[in-house]
Amino acid sequence: MRRIGMMLGLAVMGLSGCVAERAERAEPSEPMESGVTINESAEETSSKDIPVTTDKEVFGSMIEDVPKGTVRLVDAVTAQYTLQYTDGTSERPARDGVIYETVIDDLGLIAIKLPNRDDSFGVFNYSRDEEWGLHGIQNFTIPEAAEKVRHGLDLPEEELFVANFEMSQLERPVEMWTLYDETQCITILVTDASSVADGELIDRRDDSNERYRLNQPEGNGLFYVDQGKLIVVTGNVSEEVLLDLSDSLPEAWSVDFPMN
């Protein structure tokens, strides 16, 4: 099967309190556009090859404002993001579905399982001024027929699914790559190192590769600065795996970053 990555105009709406109203309707309303970039990565495959966990077909998604005063990213995404089904019902991600939750400076990154399928999840990119604001979403599914990629990085698995996502329209542009399979999800994010909060230096034998630990409620994460770029590596794997991965990354300005 050939790999496809396509931008979807999923249904979005920025009106608070409209989820319950949508659920009562027999038919979902037409999609509306928002400023959030949504990217879906999946494999081209027959529907009979996809193991589903619900009889409901996804119509689109709805995005609301983050409640004021929200601190945790999991609280932001579970209040803000709703999947809509063609039968008029809707469903939000569950708090216990978090894969990793990462905050550094004014940036936030969270991966969470989506409710429509066991093998479906999303990576949500946030930034914060006074409140959290959602900028981009990567949606993933893992069909049985999907083809993994030989990534060339220092990871236990030589092949993983790989998806790239760029948000160049932001004041602080972000590019990220997510490497994943049926059990793990690792995201590499790069942006300008305009200001970086102090982190906990990870004690290592090789002091030339300084890495800083991120204190996060779910998963593990680290960061470092390379040639004016902030590199964040986070996922639901051990810190040692992330360290080995980060050491195998090319220089930030390399045309091959992050994979040779």
Backbone torsions as a table, in degrees:
resi	resn	phi	psi	omega
1	MET	NA	139.8	179.3
2	ARG	-87.0	148.9	-175.0
3	ARG	-84.4	137.1	179.8
4	ILE	-127.8	144.9	173.2
5	GLY	-134.2	117.4	-173.5
6	MET	-135.3	146.7	177.4
7	MET	-83.6	127.6	-178.5
8	LEU	-110.5	135.9	173.4
9	GLY	-86.3	73.1	-178.8
10	LEU	-70.7	155.5	-178.8
11	ALA	-68.5	125.4	179.7
12	VAL	-135.7	150.7	178.9
13	MET	-154.7	137.4	-178.0
14	GLY	-103.4	36.2	-178.7
15	LEU	-107.8	122.5	178.9
16	SER	-68.6	145.7	173.2
17	GLY	77.7	13.4	-176.6
18	CYS	-97.6	-1.3	-178.3
19	VAL	-66.3	-49.3	-177.8
20	ALA	-61.8	-37.3	-179.5
21	GLU	-64.4	-41.4	179.4
22	ARG	-63.4	-38.5	-175.2
23	ALA	-65.1	-24.4	-176.4
24	GLU	-84.9	-12.1	-176.3
25	ARG	-84.4	149.2	180.0
26	ALA	-73.4	-34.5	-179.1
27	GLU	-125.2	140.4	176.7
28	PRO	-70.9	148.2	178.5
29	SER	-79.5	168.8	-176.9
30	GLU	-70.3	151.6	-178.9
31	PRO	-64.8	151.8	171.5
32	MET	-125.0	149.2	-177.3
33	GLU	-87.4	152.9	173.2
34	SER	-137.3	179.6	-179.3
35	GLY	-83.6	4.1	-179.4
36	VAL	-84.6	129.0	178.4
37	THR	-84.2	125.1	-178.6
38	ILE	-118.3	127.3	-178.5
39	ASN	-127.2	130.4	179.3
40	GLU	-116.7	132.3	176.2
41	SER	-115.7	122.7	179.2
42	ALA	-154.1	173.0	177.3
43	GLU	-101.8	145.7	175.0
44	GLU	-74.4	116.3	-174.4
45	THR	-155.0	159.1	177.8
46	SER	-73.0	146.2	-178.5
47	SER	-62.6	-26.4	-179.9
48	LYS	-71.8	-14.9	179.1
49	ASP	-88.1	-7.8	-173.4
50	ILE	-100.3	118.1	177.2
51	PRO	-76.3	114.8	-177.7
52	VAL	-103.9	154.8	179.9
53	THR	-113.4	5.8	177.8
54	THR	-147.3	150.9	176.6
55	ASP	-84.0	-4.4	-175.8
56	LYS	-85.4	135.8	178.2
57	GLU	-96.9	133.0	-178.3
58	VAL	-72.7	127.9	176.1
59	PHE	-92.0	-39.4	-178.0
60	GLY	175.8	-157.2	179.3
61	SER	-138.8	160.7	179.9
62	MET	-127.6	133.0	-178.4
63	ILE	-119.8	121.9	179.5
64	GLU	-109.3	174.3	176.4
65	ASP	-70.7	147.0	173.7
66	VAL	-72.1	132.0	177.8
67	PRO	-56.5	136.9	-179.0
68	LYS	-60.3	140.8	179.5
69	GLY	85.3	3.7	179.9
70	THR	-68.1	130.1	-179.0
71	VAL	-103.5	-52.7	-177.4
72	ARG	-77.4	140.0	176.3
73	LEU	-64.9	-34.9	179.5
74	VAL	-62.9	-34.7	176.6
75	ASP	-70.1	-34.0	179.0
76	ALA	-67.4	-50.5	-173.4
77	VAL	-71.9	-35.7	-179.4
78	THR	-74.4	-21.5	175.7
79	ALA	-88.5	-24.0	-169.0
80	GLN	-99.5	-34.0	-169.1
81	TYR	-107.1	127.9	-179.4
82	THR	-133.3	129.2	171.4
83	LEU	-85.1	136.1	177.5
84	GLN	-108.7	140.1	178.6
85	TYR	-108.2	159.1	-175.7
86	THR	-67.8	-16.8	178.1
87	ASP	-85.3	5.8	176.9
88	GLY	93.0	-7.3	177.9
89	THR	-88.6	171.3	-178.2
90	SER	-147.4	163.3	-176.7
91	GLU	-155.2	143.4	179.4
92	ARG	-109.2	157.4	175.0
93	PRO	-62.0	151.1	179.5
94	ALA	-94.0	147.3	-178.9
95	ARG	-59.6	-33.2	-177.5
96	ASP	-80.9	5.3	178.5
97	GLY	-95.2	8.1	-178.0
98	VAL	-66.5	132.2	177.4
99	ILE	-95.3	-46.4	169.6
100	TYR	-153.0	157.0	-179.1
101	GLU	-141.7	114.1	-170.4
102	THR	-127.4	131.8	174.6
103	VAL	-132.1	130.7	174.1
104	ILE	-145.6	128.3	-173.4
105	ASP	53.6	-126.4	-180.0
106	ASP	-99.1	12.7	-178.1
107	LEU	-101.7	143.2	176.2
108	GLY	-134.3	141.5	-179.3
109	LEU	-141.7	124.7	-179.5
110	ILE	-138.2	135.3	173.5
111	ALA	-111.3	133.3	-175.8
112	ILE	-146.7	143.8	177.3
113	LYS	-67.2	141.3	177.2
114	LEU	-96.3	150.6	-167.8
115	PRO	-78.9	-12.5	-172.2
116	ASN	-79.3	-24.0	-178.4
117	ARG	-150.1	150.9	177.6
118	ASP	-66.0	-29.1	-176.2
119	ASP	-103.6	29.0	-179.9
120	SER	-122.4	133.9	177.4
121	PHE	-149.9	167.1	179.4
122	GLY	-130.3	148.2	172.0
123	VAL	-113.1	120.8	-173.7
124	PHE	-111.3	128.5	-179.1
125	ASN	-106.1	122.9	-178.5
126	TYR	-120.5	159.9	163.4
127	SER	-137.1	161.3	-173.6
128	ARG	-133.7	129.9	167.2
129	ASP	-105.4	-92.4	169.4
130	GLU	-89.6	-33.0	-179.9
131	GLU	-131.5	161.9	177.2
132	TRP	-70.9	136.7	175.1
133	GLY	-126.9	131.8	-178.5
134	LEU	-85.7	131.5	-179.1
135	HIS	-113.1	-36.1	-175.2
136	GLY	-154.9	152.5	180.0
137	ILE	-133.3	131.2	166.9
138	GLN	-104.2	122.5	175.5
139	ASN	-105.4	134.4	-177.1
140	PHE	-128.8	144.8	164.6
141	THR	-132.4	159.7	-176.6
142	ILE	-125.5	77.7	177.1
143	PRO	-64.3	155.2	-179.1
144	GLU	-61.9	-28.7	-175.2
145	ALA	-88.0	3.6	-175.7
146	ALA	-65.3	151.4	179.2
147	GLU	-108.0	127.6	177.8
148	LYS	-83.6	163.2	-175.1
149	VAL	-114.7	138.6	172.6
150	ARG	-77.8	108.6	-169.3
151	HIS	-90.3	-21.5	177.1
152	GLY	75.0	15.1	178.8
153	LEU	-104.0	164.8	-179.4
154	ASP	-81.0	89.0	178.3
155	LEU	-137.8	153.5	-179.6
156	PRO	-57.5	-34.7	179.2
157	GLU	-99.6	127.0	-179.1
158	GLU	-73.4	-22.8	-178.9
159	GLU	-129.1	134.0	176.4
160	LEU	-143.0	163.7	168.6
161	PHE	-71.7	140.6	-177.6
162	VAL	-133.3	132.9	177.5
163	ALA	-135.3	136.5	180.0
164	ASN	-107.9	144.7	-177.5
165	PHE	-146.7	127.9	-178.0
166	GLU	-126.3	134.4	175.8
167	MET	-123.0	83.3	-174.9
168	SER	-82.4	-11.3	-176.3
169	GLN	-80.8	-8.8	-177.1
170	LEU	-77.2	156.1	175.6
171	GLU	-59.9	-35.7	173.7
172	ARG	-116.8	86.9	-173.5
173	PRO	-55.1	145.0	-177.8
174	VAL	-128.5	138.0	169.8
175	GLU	-130.3	137.8	-179.0
176	MET	-144.5	153.0	179.2
177	TRP	-125.4	131.4	177.4
178	THR	-113.2	125.7	176.6
179	LEU	-109.4	128.7	-170.9
180	TYR	-154.4	161.9	169.0
181	ASP	-148.4	-154.8	-175.6
182	GLU	-69.7	-18.7	-174.2
183	THR	-124.5	-17.6	-174.5
184	GLN	-135.1	155.4	-179.7
185	CYS	-142.9	120.6	-180.0
186	ILE	-127.5	129.9	178.5
187	THR	-118.5	133.9	173.7
188	ILE	-109.4	120.4	-178.2
189	LEU	-118.5	138.3	176.5
190	VAL	-130.4	136.2	177.5
191	THR	-154.3	177.2	179.1
192	ASP	-70.1	137.3	179.2
193	ALA	-89.5	61.7	-178.0
194	SER	-65.8	-43.0	174.5
195	SER	-155.5	132.5	-176.4
196	VAL	-124.8	127.0	177.6
197	ALA	-65.4	151.3	177.8
198	ASP	-63.5	137.3	175.8
199	GLY	-122.4	172.4	179.9
200	GLU	-84.3	116.2	-179.8
201	LEU	-63.6	128.7	179.4
202	ILE	-82.5	123.8	-178.1
203	ASP	-71.5	120.6	-177.1
204	ARG	-139.3	160.2	177.1
205	ARG	-69.3	-37.0	-179.3
206	ASP	-96.1	99.5	-177.9
207	ASP	-74.9	-10.0	-178.2
208	SER	-73.3	-22.8	177.9
209	ASN	-106.7	78.5	-177.9
210	GLU	-72.0	129.8	176.9
211	ARG	-129.6	144.1	-176.8
212	TYR	-118.5	133.6	-176.3
213	ARG	-80.0	137.5	173.3
214	LEU	-97.8	130.3	178.1
215	ASN	-88.9	101.5	-175.3
216	GLN	-127.1	149.5	-174.6
217	PRO	-70.7	-26.7	179.2
218	GLU	-136.1	136.7	179.8
219	GLY	76.6	-174.7	176.4
220	ASN	-122.5	153.4	179.9
221	GLY	-154.4	152.5	175.5
222	LEU	-146.8	166.1	176.7
223	PHE	-147.6	161.2	172.8
224	TYR	-154.9	166.3	-179.9
225	VAL	-114.9	131.2	-178.7
226	ASP	-136.5	113.6	176.0
227	GLN	52.3	46.4	176.7
228	GLY	80.3	5.9	179.1
229	LYS	-112.9	137.5	174.0
230	LEU	-90.1	123.4	178.9
231	ILE	-111.4	121.8	177.9
232	VAL	-114.1	131.2	177.3
233	VAL	-125.8	121.1	-174.4
234	THR	-145.4	153.8	179.0
235	GLY	173.8	-179.3	179.7
236	ASN	-95.1	45.1	177.0
237	VAL	-125.8	174.5	-177.2
238	SER	-71.1	159.6	177.0
239	GLU	-62.0	-36.0	179.9
240	GLU	-62.6	-38.9	176.8
241	VAL	-64.0	-41.7	179.0
242	LEU	-65.9	-37.7	177.7
243	LEU	-63.2	-48.1	178.8
244	ASP	-60.6	-41.1	178.7
245	LEU	-62.5	-47.5	-177.1
246	SER	-63.9	-35.5	178.7
247	ASP	-68.1	-24.3	-178.4
248	SER	-89.7	-4.7	179.9
249	LEU	-71.7	141.9	173.4
250	PRO	-66.6	173.3	176.0
251	GLU	-61.5	150.6	-172.7
252	ALA	-58.4	-33.7	-177.2
253	TRP	-90.1	2.1	179.3
254	SER	-67.2	141.8	178.0
255	VAL	-66.3	-18.5	-178.8
256	ASP	-91.6	-1.4	-177.5
257	PHE	-65.6	135.2	0.9
258	PRO	-96.2	0.6	-175.9
259	MET	-124.8	131.6	179.7
260	ASN	-68.7	NA	NA
